[in-house]
Structures are given as structure tokens and as C-alpha cells.
């Protein structure tokens, strides 16, 4: 890939990022009240994201083989525990991911 092609790709990525950041301000000026559908989506999408993450994380797990999903279930318990304790989605996801990676690399390496 030539230097010009790399420059064009970087510029395209930067432009796409800026367009997505400006779009919300253009669609919803500050003088107007936030539409009800946007407010509704803001309340339901976090729970929807958790549901998608749960399905994604457990989609390939097989309870009948190996360690019977022990690493996945232990990491999920850590996520729930951290979230109930701190109510911080980022901390919960990062903590669960770290515990899962630690478990599959050290305690359950053949799972």
C-alpha cells in the first residue's frame, strides 16, 4: 500500500468519525426538546446491550463437555457481583473479561 493510499484511508476514517459525532448535534439542536423515542432508547439500550453480550459470550459454550462451562459461569458471576456492588458497566465488563482470561489461561487451560 502506498503512502497516498494510507493517507486517504486515514482521512476517510477521520471524516467518518467526525460525521458520526456531528450528526447528533445536527439532528437534535439544543433549542428543541429531545424526542421521546431517543429518550426511550437511552433507557432500554443498556439492558439490551447486556442481553446481547450474554448471548454472544455463551453462544459457543457446551455444558456437556470439558469443564461444563465453569470459566464462563465463574466470570459471569464476577460480572454480576461487580455490577451489583459498584453499578459500573465498564468495571463489570472489564473485571469479568479479566477473570475469564485468567481462568482459561491458568486454571482451565484445556477448556
Secondary structure, DSSP 8 states (H G I E B T S, - for coil): --HHHHHHHHHHHHHHHHHHHHHHHHHS-TTS---HHHHHHHHHHHHHHHHHHHHHHHTT--TTSTTTTHHHHHHHHHHHHHHHHH--HHHHHHHHHHHHHHIIIIISTT-
